[in-house]
């Protein structure tokens, strides 16, 4: 794996020479800003068609032909990542933000957008040729340097893990990545592998992963002072999902290297918590498996026993993520954590409802939902609450077992998946489930196509708010 902490960010404390002034304007403010230019500058912008649209970038030459100043459009001013367009499009040089339409307090957002533009995934091909130096931004006054670096490291870690093909990111490699993180922060690290899962009573994790030639495992990392409040993160680590005997079509299987996106997210979030030294007792649990096919694969109609003791009828082998999460959530509750969060690329139904950009949030705790929604709005890191509608629990009833992992109904797939998980969460535990996509279908400023970090800032902001003052 690429060591994401080694990447140089395109931000500097001091320019080499005189920095180039950089302006940021919204479409509403572009006319007022243009009024301060000389007639030649206004004619130049007219020729370029610059209108302040989000992601539009223009440079204005001086009398000597060199760049005198530059401007980036912010559209309606709602998306700070528009700043990343300047980092990606401007010629080599050092730039200093001198004027901007956005509200006060965007300094950190500006630096973050610029830093995120630096991401490239080059494990399998040479990096694109670039000048030795490129567009760099002087850190804006008031930007939180430590927070930006922490968040960028976590973001790049998630994207690296998700972008890596399943051939090189199996259960063992995912465990290795978690171990690297544990060693970096002095966390305790344990892995239960293969037949050891049966001896340790993780039967669902074992059943899902037993058909692969790569042993299933449960990754267990613990960090922090035992006297501090317990925060437990559970991430779905299905490294490749064939669908099992209910095999996916080729189009549905194409992106299944990203089915460990939930595991990648809890590792990214854990890295932020540990790096910041938040006063929590952190535990991370990742069931890491391949959902493969051979003679030992679990079958539709099988009844499997869970760690909790509940019997599970298999309605569909392609609903495997909730099975491995069930055993991990059961174990997570043994510590009675004050906050339990699971992240999973769990259902296509959530994507049909909310699209690729917006994770679905499920929780019975209204206060937790409100706090997460407030963080999502404040940090412009969207998520959307869907209901744990109790009446839909009957859709996953079984006539021969305690519960069915899929049921027969074509309706409310993301809700019934969340209701399945809820049966394995102990009463009284504050729990949130995020059903996310972990993938960007096309590029945007600061967000290349491929693996994507979603709700990371909102989740981190919630943990900081609940358990520590932090440095944000």
C-alpha positions, -999 to +999 in steps of 0.1 A: +000+000+000+010+036-007+019+054+025-006+082+023+013+102+050+043+106+027+025+126+001+036+163-003+006+186-003+005+215-027+004+241+001+034+261+014+040+284+043+060+308+022+062+315-015+094+312-036+095+349-046+064+371-049+031+350-049+005+354-076-027+370-063-056+346-065-093+357-063-124+336-058-157+349-069-193+336-071-215+341-101-234+366-080-203+385-071-184+384-104-197+417-117-187+436-086-152+420-087-148+428-124-156+464-117-122+467-100-103+456-131-090+479-158-108+478-192-081+455-207-087+430-178-124+431-183-120+425-221-097+396-214-122+379-191-149+385-217-128+368-243-123+338-219-160+337-211-153+338-174-186+342-155-178+328-120-193+294-127-181+267-103-147+253-114-140+280-140-105+293-138-088+322-156-054+339-155-048+376-163-015+386-178+005+416-169+023+440-192+053+417-193+032+387-203+036+369-170+006+360-149-004+391-130-034+375-111-058+345-113-094+339-105-115+308-097-153+307-100-173+293-071-207+291-087-234+296-060-208+296-033-221+264-017-192+241-026-158+248-012-143+220-033-146+244-062-113+258-051-097+225-061-103+234-098-077+262-094-051+238-080-058+214-109-059+240-137-035+269-128+000+270-143+030+263-121+035+289-094+028+300-059-005+316-053-019+336-024-057+341-018-063+378-017-100+381-020-129+358-018-167+359-018-173+331+006-184+336+042-158+341+069-143+309+082-136+292+048-099+293+053-097+256+063-121+247+035-099+264+009-068+247+021-086+213+022-099+217-013-064+225-026-049+196-008-074+171-020-065+180-056-031+162-050-046+127-050-034+103-076-036+065-076-004+053-093+002+017-080-002+002-114+011+029-138+035+057-139+023+090-125+013+115-152+043+137-162+041+170-144+065+199-139+088+195-109+067+222-093+030+229-098+004+253-086+009+257-048-012+277-024+002+296+006-017+284+036-046+309+041-044+328+074-066+310+100-066+276+082-062+246+106-031+230+092-033+199+115-069+192+107-064+195+070-034+171+070-052+147+093-083+147+071-063+144+038-043+115+052-076+097+061-092+106+028-063+093+008-061+061+028-097+053+021-093+060-016-061+039-018-078+010-001-109+011-022-091+017-055-068-013-050-081-043-070-093-074-051-063-094-063-041-072-041-066-063-015-079-095+000-087-102+037-050-106+045-040-074+028-068-055+045-056-068+078-021-057+070-033-022+062-051-021+096-019-034+113+002-006+098-022+019+113-022+001+146+016+001+148+017+038+138-005+047+168+005+021+193-029+003+192-034-033+202-040-055+172-055-090+169-068-111+140-089-143+142-084-163+110-101-192+092-112-221+114-103-200+144-135-180+137-155-211+145-135-218+177-141-182+187-178-183+178-180-161+147-200-186+126-215-161+101-182-145+092-168-180+087-197-192+066-196-162+042-158-165+037-153-203+038-156-208+000-126-186-008-090-198-010-082-166+010-092-173+047-118-150+063-108-132+094-120-107+120-097-077+125-098-063+160-079-031+169-081-013+203-065+021+212-067+046+240-072+048+278-096+022+291-109+049+315-122+069+285-156+064+269-158+036+245-163+043+208-166+013+185-164+013+147-174-017+127-167-018+089-179-043+063-147-058+048-160-079+019-129-077-003-147-091-033-184-100-037-193-125-064-228-127-050-220-163-039-243-190-054-268-162-061-242-149-084-242-114-096-242-105-134-210-092-148-221-056-147-230-060-110-197-076-102-175-050-120-170-027-090-171-053-062-135-045-053-151-016-035-173-038-013-148-033+015-154+004+014-170+003+049-138-012+063-118+015+046-140+042+061-136+030+097-099+028+092-098+063+079-119+076+108-098+057+133-067+073+119-082+107+125-093+099+161-059+084+170-038+110+153-057+137+172-054+119+205-091+122+213-100+111+248-118+079+238-113+042+241-115+032+204-122-002+191-123-011+154-138-044+142-136-055+106-150-088+093-128-094+062-139-120+037-144-129+000-179-140-009-167-167-034-181-198-049-170-234-045-184-267-032-183-253+004-202-221-003-232-214+019-265-219+000-299-202-003-322-219+021-294-228+046-300-219+083-269-205+100-263-199+137-250-164+146-227-154+174-257-139+192-274-173+190-301-162+166-307-185+137-306-169+102-323-184+071-304-175+039-328-159+015-300-147-007-263-153-006-257-119-022-269-104+011-237-114+028-225-081+042-252-080+068-242-115+079-206-107+086-216-074+103-241-093+125-213-112+142-191-082+145-219-060+159-227-087+185-191-087+197-190-049+196-219-047+221-201-068+247-181-037+257-214-016+260-198+012+239-212+047+244-212+051+206-213+023+180-210+032+143-210+007+114-201+017+078-210-006+049-215-006+012-246-026+020-274-021-005-282-010-040-315+001-027-298+030-008-282+041-041-315+040-059-330+062-032-302+086-026-277+083-055-240+078-053-231+110-033-254+107-002-249+079+024-281+066+041-281+070+079-301+047+101-305+051+139-332+049+165-316+077+185-331+110+174-306+131+192-277+113+175-294+117+141-298+154+148-262+159+158-249+140+128-272+160+105-259+192+120-223+181+115-231+170+079-245+205+072-218+224+089-190+205+071-209+201+038-204+164+041-239+150+032-258+121+046-296+115+049-316+097+075-339+069+065-363+053+089-359+021+108-395+014+101-406-013+125-435-025+104-411-036+077-394-061+101-420-087+090-404-086+055-374-105+069-394-129+090-386-166+086-408-196+090-380-219+100-355-195+117-354-164+139-347-141+109-341-142+071-311-123+057-331-110+027-367-120+026-389-121-004-402-085-007-387-063-034-394-032-013-374-011+011-342-031+007-319-006+026-344-004+055-348-041+059-310-045+058-307-020+086-335-037+105-316-070+102-285-054+117-306-038+145-315-073+157-278-078+166-273-045+185-280-047+222-307-026+236-294+006+252-264+009+229-263+041+209-259+029+173-258+044+138-255+025+106-243+042+074-250+026+040-226+042+017-213+039-019-176+046-014-172+054-051-173+084-073-186+075-108-171+106-125-145+132-116-152+166-099-128+192-086-108+176-057-126+143-062-112+120-089-132+091-103-129+060-082-128+054-044-144+081-024-145+091+013-181+098+024-194+112+057-159+110+071-159+146+082-194+144+097-186+113+117-153+127+130-171+160+139-197+140+158-170+121+178-151+154+186-184+171+197-194+142+219-161+132+235-135+158+232-127+194+224-102+184+198-082+206+175-107+212+148 
